[in-house]
């Protein structure tokens, strides 16, 4: 395992997305593309954008040596008649997977979903992508990376 907590978080999130989220998508028995984190460029899978950033710590978090991160997962969904349904499916399965695994396999102390945003194309029926953006807050106690 890597020494950097940020890399451990990203590896655990990627594993959850390609593992449990794909299982949940397959259980839906709908034609929802699986999550793929390779350089895939086809239509039978979706490659989400994962962005991790450190949050500003409160005085309490500084005292108890608690680090907080914000992780954003963005799914770009090609516009079709079912795009909105697909966005809801990704949101639901990602939230369920993180609710089942709130410690990312012991890597962090807690992961919670703090926001979901569904973004339709600015112009309907022009081939632009829908987006679903899921924001997570990740906390880790006893690590003091922000000093």
C-alpha positions in Angstrom: 0.0 0.0 0.0 1.2 3.5 -0.7 2.3 5.9 2.0 0.3 8.8 0.8 -3.2 8.9 2.2 -4.5 10.7 -0.9 -3.4 7.8 -3.2 -4.9 5.3 -0.8 -8.2 7.2 -0.9 -8.2 7.3 -4.7 -7.3 3.6 -5.0 -10.1 2.7 -2.6 -12.7 4.9 -4.4 -11.7 3.5 -7.8 -12.0 -0.1 -6.5 -15.5 0.7 -5.1 -16.6 2.2 -8.4 -15.4 -0.6 -10.6 -16.4 -3.3 -8.1 -19.5 -2.7 -6.0 -21.0 0.1 -8.2 -20.8 -2.1 -11.3 -22.4 -5.0 -9.3 -25.3 -2.7 -8.3 -25.7 -1.4 -11.8 -25.9 -5.0 -13.1 -28.5 -5.8 -10.5 -30.8 -3.1 -11.8 -31.3 -5.1 -15.0 -31.4 -2.0 -17.1 -29.1 -1.1 -20.0 -26.8 1.1 -17.9 -23.1 1.2 -19.0 -20.7 0.0 -16.4 -18.0 2.2 -14.8 -14.6 1.8 -16.4 -11.5 3.7 -15.2 -9.2 2.8 -18.1 -8.7 4.9 -21.3 -11.9 3.5 -22.7 -13.6 5.6 -25.3 -16.7 3.6 -26.3 -20.3 3.7 -25.5 -20.6 0.5 -23.5 -18.9 2.0 -20.4 -18.6 5.4 -18.7 -15.4 6.8 -17.4 -16.1 9.2 -14.4 -13.8 12.1 -13.5 -12.6 11.8 -9.9 -11.2 14.9 -8.2 -9.9 15.0 -4.6 -9.2 18.2 -2.7 -8.4 18.9 1.0 -11.0 20.9 2.9 -10.3 23.8 5.2 -10.1 22.5 8.7 -12.1 23.9 11.6 -10.4 24.7 14.9 -11.9 21.5 16.4 -10.5 19.4 13.5 -7.0 21.0 14.0 -7.1 20.1 17.7 -8.1 16.5 17.2 -5.8 16.2 14.2 -8.6 15.4 11.8 -8.1 15.9 8.1 -11.1 16.4 5.8 -11.2 15.9 2.0 -13.8 16.6 -0.6 -14.0 14.1 -3.4 -16.1 14.8 -6.5 -17.1 12.1 -8.9 -18.5 13.4 -12.3 -20.3 11.2 -14.7 -20.7 12.5 -18.3 -23.7 10.7 -19.9 -24.3 11.0 -23.6 -27.7 12.5 -24.5 -30.3 9.9 -25.3 -33.9 9.4 -24.4 -32.8 7.6 -21.2 -30.0 10.0 -20.1 -31.9 11.3 -17.1 -32.6 7.7 -15.9 -29.0 6.8 -16.4 -27.9 9.8 -14.3 -30.2 8.7 -11.5 -29.0 5.1 -11.7 -25.3 6.2 -11.3 -26.2 8.5 -8.4 -28.2 5.9 -6.6 -25.7 3.1 -7.0 -22.7 5.3 -6.0 -24.5 6.5 -2.9 -25.5 3.0 -1.9 -22.0 1.7 -2.4 -20.5 4.4 -0.2 -23.2 3.9 2.4 -22.3 0.2 2.6 -18.5 1.0 2.8 -18.2 4.1 4.9 -14.6 3.5 5.8 -13.3 2.6 2.3 -12.0 -0.7 3.6 -10.4 0.9 6.7 -8.5 3.6 4.7 -10.5 6.5 6.2 -12.7 7.0 9.3 -15.8 8.1 7.4 -17.2 8.9 4.0 -20.5 10.6 3.5 -22.3 12.0 0.5 -22.7 15.7 0.9 -24.3 16.6 -2.4 -25.7 15.4 -5.8 -26.2 17.6 -8.8 -27.9 16.6 -12.1 -27.0 18.9 -15.0 -29.0 18.6 -18.3 -27.5 19.9 -21.5 -27.8 23.6 -22.0 -29.5 23.0 -25.3 -31.9 20.1 -25.6 -31.4 17.5 -28.4 -28.1 18.8 -29.6 -25.9 15.9 -28.6 -24.4 17.5 -25.5 -23.8 15.4 -22.4 -25.9 15.2 -19.2 -23.8 15.2 -16.0 -24.3 13.9 -12.6 -21.9 15.3 -10.0 -21.6 13.5 -6.6 -19.7 15.2 -3.8 -18.3 13.2 -0.8 -16.7 14.4 2.4 -14.0 12.1 3.7 -12.5 12.4 7.2 -9.4 10.9 8.7 -8.5 11.2 12.4 -4.9 11.2 13.7 -3.2 12.3 10.5 -1.9 15.8 10.4 -1.2 16.6 6.7 -2.2 20.2 6.7 0.6 21.7 8.8 
